[in-house]
Structure formats: structure tokens, C-alpha cells
Amino acid sequence: MAHEIEIFANGSAGFAAAGKPGWHGLGYTAPGPMTAEELLSNAQLAGWNVRKVPVGPVTDPLTGQPVTTDEDFLVVRTNPVTGAPERLGRVGREYEVLQNEEVTAFLQTLVDESGAVFDTGGSLNNGRRIFVTMRLPEPLMVGGFDQIDLYLAAFSRHDGWGSFVTVATPVRVVCANTERAALANHASKFTVRHTGRMAGRIAEARDALKLTWKHGQAFAAEAEKLLATPMDFAEFRQFTNVLYPIPAGAKNLARKNRELTLRQLEHLFAHAATQEPIRNTRWAAYNAVTERLDHRSPVFGGRDVAAVRAERALLDDHDHAKIKTRAFRLLATA
């Protein structure tokens, strides 16, 4: 599971997080929430001075004559560790540079006085992509105790290949894989091309991202319904049999693995300490499924267990994510 976090010449990493480190263990972990300036400094995103440099004349290999163009530019930054200029990409005349400091300023203005705090930030793919996230001040609460955090995440590119994107997401972005997961899991999205300025777009962005709060409230309302709906052990068994049907032509090993999965789910539903506040409800059934998938499912092949489980939990196109979605729908519509 490649993280793609930038590693500089002195061995330091372009990443910072507040309170809880990233799964990859790289970069700086602050003891608490950071200001924009602290995040930029700790993640080594400050002072890049990204700029466009004219390519200038080139030699035509056929005629040997110089060809001059005013349409082609290199995107260059100042390396925050070495101070050397570095090429990040090649762009056209209309491309407008967006500094990392402008990304944090945009997010700060977007949330205004809401109390949102900077949570993570980092450099990916040797500076070609960067991300910054803020943790929103009021998480969704299911049943008054089950917390689901929401993040505002901004993604910008310095290589000319993508737009500036802001999304609201339940995924905490700590690397390239969680970047992709956040983009896949967003409920609403605001995009600005690098040929247009962000100035004056705050109201437009807020309008676009308001949909997320409605989405979050809808999810919380559905979860509350599951919490309020009793489910006994027999009904839970029926649910898991539908969720994990016997595949057509299943061999003995597949049947044994399915039986093991069902027994693990039954144990979690009936006995796990994590279920105590929500025992014998449909919300408990959903949490039994997610707990097994995220923390109990086996990892084979000698791979790093924490990395594999992070990938399973965060990537939207993973089979585990599809099972969770199906489980929620089965419980919400039954």
C-alpha cells in the first residue's frame, strides 16, 4: 500500500497530522489542532514559491534551427529542504499558479468562524500534488455516543494535470490512498480549474458543499432509526445469511470460510464489549459487520497487517466497502 508521501533529501517527510499520526508513521504529529501557519510549516508545505518559468527557445531536431514559443512554461518550486529550484510540470499560458498558502487560506475563509481546525496536510508524488484537511467542529452523533467525524479536504496539483478540488468527506486524508478514498466518498464537491482564480468563489463553494451537511444529517437520521429498531439473535442470523450467501458451486473451503465469518459475526453481535451500548439493535448488527471487516478479517501473504486493514477500510472500491454498503441497505430497508 504505497503512501506516496514526499521524502526529502534529509530523510524528513512532507506530512503533518494533529493528535493522531498517519498509518504510515511518517512526518510530524502535533499534540493538538494546528493553525494554518503551523500546518504549512510542520508539513513542509510553506515557502515553495511555486512559479511559471518560460521554456524559451528550443532546437528543431529536423532543421537544427531555434523555435521560439511564448505558450509553454515549466511549473517550478523552491525545495523546502535544499532550497534548490525543482520542475513540477509543464503548462500553458492560461495556467494560473496556486500557492499552498492560498489553499489553507481558502479553507480557513470557507469555514469562517465555525471552529473547524486544521488536521492533516502533506506533499505527494515529489510535490506534484498536495492536500490539506480541516476537521469540522461538530461530528455526527448516533444515539448520542457513536461519533462520525467529518472533514473538509482540499487537493491541489502543481503539475498541470488537475483542478483544485474541495470535498467534504468522512475519510481522514493521510496519504495518496486516503486521498483517493476521500474523493470517492465525498457527498459534495467544489472544483476550480487552474485557469480561473479562487478569489470571489467562497459563496459558490459554500453553496456546493452545503449538500454535505444535508447528506450527513440524512445518514445520522437513518442510523438513529437502526439504533431504535430491535433485532434479536434469530433475526441477526437471517440478516447475515442474506449478506453472505453461499456462492453457486462453492467448494468445501469457501463453505468453511463462510461459516467462520458467520460465527465471528454472531460472537460480535452477542458478546463483544464494543456492542454493549447498542446491544440487540439493527445498529449493533451493522457495527458487528464493520468491526469484523475493519479489525478481525484475516490478512494473508505476510503483508503489513495495519496497512492492509487501512486500505480495506478506506478505499471505496474495495470489496469490504461494498459489503458495508449492502449491509446498511439491507438493515435500513428490511
C-alpha positions as CSV (number, residue, x, y, z in Angstrom):
1,M,0.0,0.0,0.0
2,A,2.1,2.9,-1.3
3,H,1.6,6.2,0.6
4,E,3.3,8.4,-2.0
5,I,4.3,10.9,0.8
6,E,7.2,13.0,-0.4
7,I,10.5,12.1,1.3
8,F,13.1,14.9,1.2
9,A,16.9,14.7,0.9
10,N,17.5,14.8,4.6
11,G,15.1,11.9,5.2
12,S,12.2,14.0,6.5
13,A,8.7,13.6,5.2
14,G,6.2,16.1,3.8
15,F,3.4,15.4,6.1
16,A,1.8,16.6,9.4
17,A,-1.1,15.5,11.5
18,A,-2.9,16.7,14.6
19,G,-3.1,14.4,17.6
20,K,-3.2,11.1,15.7
21,P,-0.4,10.1,13.3
22,G,-1.0,8.7,9.9
23,W,-0.9,4.9,9.5
24,H,2.4,5.2,7.7
25,G,4.1,6.7,10.7
26,L,5.8,9.5,8.6
27,G,6.2,13.2,9.2
28,Y,5.3,15.3,12.2
29,T,2.5,14.7,14.7
30,A,1.3,17.8,16.6
31,P,-0.1,17.4,20.1
32,G,-3.3,19.2,19.1
33,P,-5.0,21.2,16.4
34,M,-2.8,23.4,14.2
35,T,-3.2,26.8,12.8
36,A,-2.7,27.2,9.0
37,E,0.8,28.5,9.5
38,E,1.7,25.6,11.8
39,L,0.3,23.0,9.4
40,L,2.2,24.5,6.4
41,S,5.4,24.6,8.4
42,N,5.1,21.2,10.0
43,A,4.2,19.5,6.7
44,Q,7.0,21.4,4.9
45,L,4.4,23.0,2.6
46,A,5.4,26.6,3.3
47,G,7.5,28.9,1.2
48,W,7.5,26.8,-2.0
49,N,7.0,30.0,-4.1
50,V,5.5,28.0,-7.0
51,R,6.0,29.9,-10.3
52,K,5.8,29.6,-14.0
53,V,9.1,29.8,-15.9
54,P,9.1,30.3,-19.7
55,V,10.5,27.3,-21.6
56,G,12.2,29.6,-24.0
57,P,13.7,28.7,-27.4
58,V,14.2,25.0,-28.3
59,T,16.1,23.5,-31.2
60,D,14.1,21.8,-34.0
61,P,15.8,18.4,-34.4
62,L,15.0,18.3,-38.2
63,T,16.4,21.6,-39.3
64,G,18.6,22.5,-36.3
65,Q,17.0,25.9,-36.1
66,P,15.7,27.5,-32.9
67,V,11.9,27.5,-32.4
68,T,10.6,30.2,-30.0
69,T,7.3,29.9,-28.2
70,D,5.5,32.0,-25.6
71,E,2.9,29.3,-24.9
72,D,5.0,26.8,-22.9
73,F,6.0,27.2,-19.3
74,L,7.6,25.0,-16.6
75,V,6.0,24.9,-13.1
76,V,8.9,25.3,-10.6
77,R,9.1,25.3,-6.9
78,T,11.8,26.0,-4.3
79,N,12.5,22.8,-2.5
80,P,11.7,23.5,1.2
81,V,14.7,21.5,2.4
82,T,17.5,22.1,-0.1
83,G,16.4,25.5,-1.4
84,A,17.0,24.3,-5.0
85,P,14.5,25.0,-7.8
86,E,12.6,21.9,-9.0
87,R,10.4,21.3,-12.0
88,L,7.0,20.0,-11.1
89,G,5.2,20.1,-14.5
90,R,4.7,21.8,-17.8
91,V,1.7,24.1,-18.5
92,G,0.3,26.6,-21.0
93,R,-0.1,30.3,-20.9
94,E,-3.5,30.3,-19.3
95,Y,-2.5,28.2,-16.3
96,E,-2.5,30.0,-13.0
97,V,-0.3,29.0,-10.1
98,L,-1.9,28.3,-6.8
99,Q,0.3,28.6,-3.7
100,N,-0.1,26.1,-0.8
101,E,-0.7,29.1,1.4
102,E,-3.7,30.1,-0.8
103,V,-5.1,26.6,-0.3
104,T,-5.1,26.9,3.5
105,A,-6.4,30.5,3.3
106,F,-9.3,29.3,1.1
107,L,-10.3,26.6,3.6
108,Q,-10.0,29.0,6.5
109,T,-12.3,31.5,4.8
110,L,-14.7,28.8,3.7
111,V,-15.4,27.6,7.3
112,D,-15.1,31.2,8.6
113,E,-15.8,31.2,12.4
114,S,-17.2,27.7,12.6
115,G,-14.5,26.3,14.8
116,A,-13.0,23.9,12.3
117,V,-9.4,23.1,12.9
118,F,-6.5,22.1,10.6
119,D,-5.9,18.3,10.9
120,T,-3.6,17.0,8.2
121,G,-1.6,18.2,5.3
122,G,1.0,16.7,3.0
123,S,3.0,16.6,-0.2
124,L,2.6,13.7,-2.6
125,N,4.4,12.5,-5.7
126,N,7.5,14.7,-5.1
127,G,5.5,17.9,-4.7
128,R,3.3,17.5,-7.7
129,R,0.2,17.1,-5.6
130,I,-0.7,18.4,-2.1
131,F,-3.6,18.0,0.3
132,V,-4.8,19.9,3.3
133,T,-7.7,18.9,5.6
134,M,-9.7,20.5,8.4
135,R,-11.7,18.6,10.9
136,L,-15.2,20.0,11.2
137,P,-16.2,21.0,14.8
138,E,-19.4,19.0,15.2
139,P,-19.3,15.3,14.3
140,L,-22.4,13.4,13.5
141,M,-23.6,11.6,16.7
142,V,-25.6,8.5,16.5
143,G,-27.6,7.7,19.7
144,G,-25.7,10.5,21.4
145,F,-22.5,8.5,21.7
146,D,-21.4,7.0,18.4
147,Q,-19.2,9.6,16.7
148,I,-18.6,10.0,13.0
149,D,-16.1,12.8,12.2
150,L,-16.4,14.9,9.0
151,Y,-13.5,16.6,7.2
152,L,-13.2,19.3,4.7
153,A,-10.3,18.3,2.3
154,A,-8.6,20.4,-0.4
155,F,-6.5,18.8,-3.1
156,S,-4.3,20.9,-5.4
157,R,-1.8,20.0,-8.2
158,H,1.3,21.7,-9.3
159,D,1.9,19.6,-12.4
160,G,-0.8,20.9,-14.7
161,W,-2.8,17.7,-14.7
162,G,-5.8,18.5,-12.5
163,S,-8.0,21.1,-10.9
164,F,-8.2,22.5,-7.4
165,V,-10.8,20.3,-5.6
166,T,-12.6,20.7,-2.2
167,V,-14.7,17.9,-0.8
168,A,-16.4,17.1,2.5
169,T,-15.8,13.6,3.5
170,P,-15.7,11.2,6.4
171,V,-12.3,10.0,5.4
172,R,-9.2,11.5,7.2
173,V,-6.7,12.1,4.4
174,V,-3.1,11.0,5.4
175,C,-1.7,9.7,2.1
176,A,-2.4,9.1,-1.6
177,N,-4.6,6.1,-0.9
178,T,-6.8,8.0,1.5
179,E,-6.8,11.0,-0.9
180,R,-8.4,8.7,-3.5
181,A,-10.8,7.3,-0.9
182,A,-11.9,10.8,0.1
183,L,-12.5,11.8,-3.5
184,A,-14.6,8.6,-3.9
185,N,-16.5,9.0,-0.7
186,H,-17.4,12.7,-1.0
187,A,-21.1,13.8,-0.7
188,S,-20.5,17.1,-2.5
189,K,-17.6,18.6,-4.3
190,F,-16.3,22.0,-5.4
191,T,-13.8,22.3,-8.3
192,V,-11.8,25.3,-9.7
193,R,-9.6,24.9,-12.7
194,H,-6.1,26.4,-12.6
195,T,-7.2,28.8,-15.4
196,G,-9.6,30.6,-13.1
197,R,-9.0,32.4,-9.8
198,M,-10.5,31.2,-6.5
199,A,-11.0,34.8,-5.3
200,G,-14.7,35.6,-5.0
201,R,-15.7,31.9,-5.2
202,I,-16.3,31.4,-1.4
203,A,-20.1,31.8,-1.6
204,E,-20.2,29.4,-4.6
205,A,-18.1,26.8,-2.7
206,R,-20.3,27.1,0.4
207,D,-23.4,26.6,-1.6
208,A,-21.9,23.5,-3.3
209,L,-20.7,22.0,0.0
210,K,-24.0,22.6,1.9
211,L,-25.3,19.4,0.3
212,T,-22.9,17.5,2.5
213,W,-24.4,18.6,5.7
214,K,-27.8,17.5,4.4
215,H,-26.2,14.2,3.5
216,G,-24.7,13.9,6.9
217,Q,-27.9,14.6,8.7
218,A,-29.7,12.1,6.5
219,F,-27.2,9.4,7.4
220,A,-27.5,10.2,11.1
221,A,-31.3,10.0,10.8
222,E,-31.1,6.6,9.2
223,A,-28.6,5.4,11.8
224,E,-30.9,6.6,14.6
225,K,-33.6,4.5,13.0
226,L,-31.4,1.4,13.1
227,L,-30.5,2.2,16.7
228,A,-34.2,2.4,17.6
229,T,-35.1,-0.9,15.9
230,P,-34.7,-4.0,18.0
231,M,-33.0,-7.1,16.4
232,D,-32.9,-10.5,18.2
233,F,-30.3,-13.2,17.5
234,A,-32.5,-15.2,15.2
235,E,-33.2,-12.1,13.0
236,F,-29.5,-11.3,13.0
237,R,-28.7,-14.8,11.7
238,Q,-31.2,-14.3,8.9
239,F,-29.5,-11.0,8.0
240,T,-26.0,-12.4,7.9
241,N,-27.2,-15.4,5.7
242,V,-28.6,-12.9,3.2
243,L,-25.5,-10.7,3.4
244,Y,-23.1,-13.6,2.9
245,P,-25.0,-16.1,0.6
246,I,-23.5,-19.4,-0.4
247,P,-21.8,-18.9,-3.8
248,A,-23.1,-21.1,-6.6
249,G,-20.8,-24.2,-6.9
250,A,-18.9,-23.2,-3.7
251,K,-16.1,-25.7,-2.8
252,N,-15.6,-27.0,0.8
253,L,-13.0,-24.3,1.6
254,A,-15.4,-21.5,0.6
255,R,-18.2,-23.0,2.6
256,K,-15.9,-23.3,5.7
257,N,-14.7,-19.8,5.4
258,R,-18.3,-18.5,5.1
259,E,-19.3,-20.5,8.2
260,L,-16.3,-19.0,10.1
261,T,-17.4,-15.5,9.0
262,L,-20.9,-16.1,10.2
263,R,-19.7,-17.4,13.6
264,Q,-17.4,-14.4,14.1
265,L,-20.3,-12.0,13.3
266,E,-22.6,-13.8,15.8
267,H,-20.0,-13.6,18.5
268,L,-19.5,-9.9,17.9
269,F,-23.3,-9.2,17.9
270,A,-23.9,-11.3,21.1
271,H,-20.8,-10.8,23.2
272,A,-18.4,-8.1,22.0
273,A,-17.8,-5.3,24.6
274,T,-18.0,-2.7,21.8
275,Q,-21.7,-3.6,21.3
276,E,-22.7,-3.1,24.9
277,P,-24.4,0.4,24.5
278,I,-26.2,-0.7,21.3
279,R,-26.9,-4.4,22.0
280,N,-29.7,-6.2,20.2
281,T,-30.4,-3.4,17.6
282,R,-30.0,-3.1,13.9
283,W,-27.3,-0.5,14.5
284,A,-25.5,-3.2,16.5
285,A,-25.8,-5.6,13.5
286,Y,-24.3,-3.0,11.2
287,N,-21.4,-2.4,13.7
288,A,-20.7,-6.1,14.0
289,V,-20.2,-6.2,10.2
290,T,-17.9,-3.2,10.1
291,E,-15.9,-4.3,13.2
292,R,-15.2,-7.7,11.7
293,L,-14.3,-6.2,8.3
294,D,-12.1,-3.5,9.7
295,H,-10.4,-5.2,12.6
296,R,-11.0,-9.0,12.6
297,S,-10.8,-10.2,9.0
298,P,-7.6,-12.2,8.2
299,V,-4.6,-10.8,6.3
300,F,-2.6,-13.3,4.3
301,G,0.7,-13.4,2.4
302,G,3.0,-11.8,5.0
303,R,1.7,-8.3,4.2
304,D,1.7,-5.5,6.8
305,V,-1.5,-6.0,8.7
306,A,-2.1,-2.4,9.7
307,A,-1.5,-1.2,6.1
308,V,-3.8,-3.8,4.6
309,R,-6.6,-3.1,7.0
310,A,-6.3,0.7,6.4
311,E,-6.6,0.0,2.7
312,R,-9.6,-2.2,3.2
313,A,-11.3,0.4,5.4
314,L,-10.6,3.5,3.3
315,L,-10.8,2.5,-0.3
316,D,-14.3,2.9,-1.7
317,D,-13.9,0.4,-4.4
318,H,-12.7,-2.4,-2.1
319,D,-14.9,-5.4,-1.6
320,H,-15.2,-4.6,2.1
321,A,-16.7,-1.2,1.3
322,K,-19.2,-2.8,-0.9
323,I,-20.2,-5.3,1.8
324,K,-20.7,-2.4,4.3
325,T,-22.9,-0.5,1.8
326,R,-25.0,-3.6,1.2
327,A,-25.3,-4.3,4.9
328,F,-26.6,-0.8,5.7
329,R,-29.1,-1.0,2.8
330,L,-30.4,-4.4,4.0
331,L,-30.8,-3.2,7.5
332,A,-32.4,0.2,6.6
333,T,-34.9,-1.2,4.1
334,A,-35.9,-4.5,5.7
